[in-house]
Amino acid sequence: MIIAGIFYELSVFAVTIASYFVLFSIQNLRRPICVTYISEHVPDRVMASGLSAESLLKMLVMTVLAPCAGYLADRAGIGTAVISAGILMAVLYIPMRLRETNL
């Protein structure tokens, strides 16, 4: 995200597009791996509830963050908003990552 925002600000749109392509490819590869991991470690009777809760949480977070990103893009520009989103993701990565637990 940070790379995409920087190159957007520099008007190098090919790198911006390539950065988004890589980002979305990684996201689309990660999702099935995560669902497989969850299905191996969570009892079948609660798996559907867990996946539904995850979808709901994702939707609620996006409901809050999307208008904030739009406001920032209106005020400071799209590149700055994308860079800020990338920095926020980098800062939140460490406390939000999953820790190995004994299930």
Secondary structure, 3 states (H helix, E strand, C coil): CHHHHHHHHCCCHHHHHHHHHHHHHHHHHHHHHHHHHHHHHCCHHHHHHHHHHHHHHHHHHHHHHHHHHHHHHHHHCHHHHHHHHHHHHHHHHHHHCCCCCCC
